[in-house]
Amino acid sequence: MVFTIDTLLFQVLPYVPVALFIIEAIRRYRQRPFSYSSLSSQFLEGDRLFIGSVPWHYGILFVLGGHLFAFLFPRELIAFGSVPWRLLILEVTALIGGLVSLIGLVELTIRRLTRDRIRAVTNVMDLVVLGVLLTQVGLGVYIALTMRWGSMWFATIMAPYLKSVVLLQPNVDLVSVLPWVIKLHIVGAYVFLAILPYSRLVHMLVWPVHYLFRRPQVVIWNAEPGSLRSTGEPERGG
């Protein structure tokens, strides 16, 4: 076997971020469980957070859902896209999802860089994650705009390649013929997976499922507003 850059990037590299992700996610949860948090900055500034967060979350969930569906059900996707108007719907909706997520992400980036309060609580990893995400989403939108019928070649090329990676038999030949911009998009996904457990985005791994089953908690405030004192002892009757 001839060792090439494609061999390194698409046969060896995929397993490095997976190992880092699993090891660090477990280590961090065991040693610093309370760090599994988004460390929300909403109380520092909420208006621009809402403007950026809503399109970002809805857009990226739609895009990732489309990627996941194409990976799990490539044959069904190909069959659905065999009709031209349905294929066009797939392409347009995917592009809209990418654009919406990109707009939201740009707004969140501007907020983090321009608001003094937010910048004060921003660390290096926050900036690294934003840079990787902006690159990934930007490349995805560029690919959707310049390379037609991405849903089809994802189902016929990327889905088999990813399946071969999962089965520990990575087929480099499938992706070696792809344009460099798509290869960069794939490598970017591996990089993001590697840094995710070191960032605040690790909160995505923890879901408060037990909240669905705990008993309702009712908080009742009985004190009259005027009866509270900030300092001193309560008055005694004489």
C-alpha positions as CSV (number, residue, x, y, z in Angstrom):
1,M,0.0,0.0,0.0
2,V,1.3,3.4,-1.0
3,F,1.2,5.9,1.9
4,T,-0.2,9.2,0.6
5,I,-1.7,12.3,2.2
6,D,-5.2,10.9,1.5
7,T,-4.2,7.8,3.5
8,L,-3.2,9.9,6.4
9,L,-6.2,12.1,6.4
10,F,-9.0,9.6,5.6
11,Q,-7.6,6.3,6.8
12,V,-5.5,7.1,9.9
13,L,-6.9,10.5,11.1
14,P,-10.5,9.5,11.6
15,Y,-9.7,7.3,14.6
16,V,-7.5,9.9,16.4
17,P,-10.4,12.4,17.2
18,V,-12.7,9.5,18.1
19,A,-10.2,8.2,20.6
20,L,-9.6,11.8,22.0
21,F,-13.3,12.4,22.2
22,I,-14.1,9.3,24.2
23,I,-11.1,9.4,26.5
24,E,-11.4,13.2,27.3
25,A,-15.2,13.2,27.6
26,I,-15.0,10.4,30.2
27,R,-12.0,11.9,32.0
28,R,-13.6,15.3,32.2
29,Y,-16.9,14.0,33.4
30,R,-15.3,11.9,36.2
31,Q,-12.8,14.6,37.3
32,R,-14.8,17.8,36.6
33,P,-18.4,16.9,36.3
34,F,-19.6,20.5,36.9
35,S,-17.6,21.7,33.9
36,Y,-20.2,19.9,31.7
37,S,-21.9,23.2,31.2
38,S,-22.4,25.7,28.4
39,L,-21.5,28.5,30.9
40,S,-24.2,30.6,29.4
41,S,-23.5,34.3,29.0
42,Q,-27.2,35.2,28.7
43,F,-27.3,37.2,31.9
44,L,-24.4,39.3,30.6
45,E,-26.2,40.1,27.3
46,G,-29.3,38.5,26.0
47,D,-30.7,40.4,23.0
48,R,-28.0,39.6,20.5
49,L,-27.6,36.1,22.0
50,F,-31.3,35.5,21.1
51,I,-30.8,36.9,17.6
52,G,-27.9,34.6,16.9
53,S,-28.7,31.6,18.9
54,V,-32.1,30.8,17.4
55,P,-31.1,30.7,13.7
56,W,-27.9,28.9,14.6
57,H,-29.5,26.1,16.6
58,Y,-32.4,25.6,14.2
59,G,-30.2,25.8,11.1
60,I,-27.4,23.5,12.3
61,L,-29.9,20.9,13.7
62,F,-31.6,20.8,10.3
63,V,-28.3,20.4,8.5
64,L,-26.9,17.8,10.8
65,G,-30.2,15.9,10.6
66,G,-29.9,15.8,6.9
67,H,-26.4,14.5,7.1
68,L,-27.4,11.8,9.5
69,F,-30.4,10.8,7.4
70,A,-28.2,10.5,4.3
71,F,-25.7,8.4,6.2
72,L,-28.3,6.0,7.7
73,F,-30.7,5.8,4.7
74,P,-28.7,6.4,1.5
75,R,-30.8,4.2,-0.7
76,E,-34.0,5.8,0.4
77,L,-32.5,9.3,-0.2
78,I,-31.4,8.3,-3.7
79,A,-34.8,6.9,-4.5
80,F,-36.5,10.1,-3.2
81,G,-34.1,12.3,-5.2
82,S,-34.5,10.3,-8.4
83,V,-37.4,12.7,-9.3
84,P,-36.0,16.1,-10.4
85,W,-38.4,18.4,-8.5
86,R,-37.9,16.4,-5.3
87,L,-34.1,16.6,-5.7
88,L,-34.4,20.3,-6.2
89,I,-36.4,20.6,-3.0
90,L,-33.6,18.7,-1.2
91,E,-30.9,21.0,-2.5
92,V,-32.8,24.2,-1.8
93,T,-33.8,23.3,1.8
94,A,-30.3,22.1,2.6
95,L,-28.9,25.4,1.3
96,I,-31.4,27.4,3.3
97,G,-30.5,25.4,6.5
98,G,-26.8,26.1,5.9
99,L,-27.4,29.8,5.3
100,V,-29.6,30.2,8.4
101,S,-27.0,28.5,10.6
102,L,-24.2,30.6,9.1
103,I,-26.1,33.8,9.7
104,G,-26.7,32.8,13.3
105,L,-23.1,31.8,13.9
106,V,-21.7,35.0,12.4
107,E,-24.0,37.0,14.8
108,L,-22.8,35.0,17.8
109,T,-19.2,35.5,16.7
110,I,-19.7,39.3,16.4
111,R,-21.4,39.4,19.8
112,R,-18.5,37.5,21.4
113,L,-15.8,39.7,19.9
114,T,-17.5,43.1,20.3
115,R,-19.3,43.0,23.7
116,D,-16.9,43.9,26.5
117,R,-18.7,41.7,29.1
118,I,-18.7,38.7,26.7
119,R,-15.2,39.2,25.7
120,A,-14.1,39.2,29.3
121,V,-15.4,35.6,29.8
122,T,-14.1,34.3,26.5
123,N,-11.2,31.9,26.5
124,V,-8.9,30.7,23.8
125,M,-10.9,27.5,23.2
126,D,-14.0,29.5,22.6
127,L,-12.3,31.3,19.7
128,V,-10.9,28.1,18.4
129,V,-14.3,26.5,18.3
130,L,-15.8,29.5,16.6
131,G,-13.1,29.5,14.0
132,V,-13.6,25.8,13.3
133,L,-17.4,26.1,13.1
134,L,-17.2,29.2,10.9
135,T,-14.9,27.3,8.5
136,Q,-17.0,24.2,8.5
137,V,-20.3,25.9,7.9
138,G,-18.8,28.3,5.4
139,L,-17.3,25.4,3.5
140,G,-20.7,23.6,3.6
141,V,-22.5,26.6,2.2
142,Y,-19.8,27.0,-0.5
143,I,-20.1,23.4,-1.5
144,A,-23.9,23.6,-1.7
145,L,-23.6,26.7,-3.9
146,T,-20.9,25.5,-6.3
147,M,-21.3,21.7,-6.4
148,R,-24.8,20.5,-7.5
149,W,-26.7,17.6,-6.2
150,G,-24.8,17.2,-3.0
151,S,-27.4,15.1,-1.4
152,M,-26.9,12.5,-4.1
153,W,-23.1,12.3,-4.1
154,F,-23.2,12.3,-0.3
155,A,-25.4,9.2,-0.4
156,T,-23.3,7.5,-3.0
157,I,-19.8,8.5,-1.9
158,M,-19.7,9.9,1.7
159,A,-22.2,7.4,3.2
160,P,-20.2,4.3,2.0
161,Y,-16.9,5.9,3.1
162,L,-18.2,6.7,6.6
163,K,-19.7,3.3,6.9
164,S,-16.3,1.8,6.0
165,V,-14.7,4.0,8.7
166,V,-17.2,2.7,11.3
167,L,-16.5,-0.9,10.2
168,L,-12.8,-0.2,10.7
169,Q,-12.1,-0.8,7.0
170,P,-11.8,2.8,5.7
171,N,-12.0,2.9,1.9
172,V,-9.8,5.9,0.9
173,D,-10.5,5.3,-2.8
174,L,-14.0,6.6,-2.3
175,V,-12.9,10.1,-1.2
176,S,-9.6,10.4,-3.0
177,V,-11.4,11.6,-6.2
178,L,-13.3,14.4,-4.4
179,P,-12.4,18.0,-4.8
180,W,-10.0,19.5,-2.2
181,V,-12.8,21.7,-0.7
182,I,-14.8,18.7,0.2
183,K,-11.8,16.9,1.6
184,L,-11.1,20.0,3.7
185,H,-14.7,19.9,4.9
186,I,-14.3,16.2,6.0
187,V,-11.0,16.9,7.8
188,G,-12.7,19.9,9.5
189,A,-15.3,17.6,10.9
190,Y,-12.6,15.3,12.4
191,V,-10.9,18.4,13.9
192,F,-14.1,19.6,15.5
193,L,-14.8,16.1,17.0
194,A,-11.3,16.2,18.5
195,I,-11.6,19.5,20.2
196,L,-15.3,19.2,21.3
197,P,-14.6,17.5,24.7
198,Y,-12.2,20.3,25.6
199,S,-14.7,23.0,25.0
200,R,-17.9,24.2,26.5
201,L,-19.9,22.5,23.7
202,V,-19.3,19.3,25.7
203,H,-22.6,20.2,27.4
204,M,-24.3,18.6,24.4
205,L,-23.4,15.2,25.8
206,V,-25.4,15.7,29.0
207,W,-29.2,15.7,28.9
208,P,-31.2,16.3,32.1
209,V,-33.5,13.3,31.4
210,H,-34.2,12.8,35.1
211,Y,-36.0,16.1,35.1
212,L,-38.8,14.4,33.1
213,F,-39.4,11.9,35.9
214,R,-38.8,13.8,39.1
215,R,-41.7,14.9,41.3
216,P,-43.0,18.5,40.7
217,Q,-41.5,21.1,42.9
218,V,-43.7,24.0,44.0
219,V,-42.1,27.1,45.5
220,I,-44.5,29.3,47.5
221,W,-43.5,32.8,48.7
222,N,-45.5,33.8,51.8
223,A,-43.6,36.8,53.1
224,E,-45.0,40.3,52.5
225,P,-42.6,42.5,50.5
226,G,-42.6,45.2,53.2
227,S,-41.8,42.8,56.0
228,L,-38.3,41.9,54.8
229,R,-35.3,43.7,56.3
230,S,-31.9,43.8,54.6
231,T,-30.0,44.2,57.9
232,G,-30.6,44.0,61.6
233,E,-32.7,41.8,63.9
234,P,-36.5,41.6,63.6
235,E,-38.4,43.8,65.9
236,R,-39.9,42.2,69.0
237,G,-43.2,43.1,70.5
238,G,-43.0,44.7,74.0
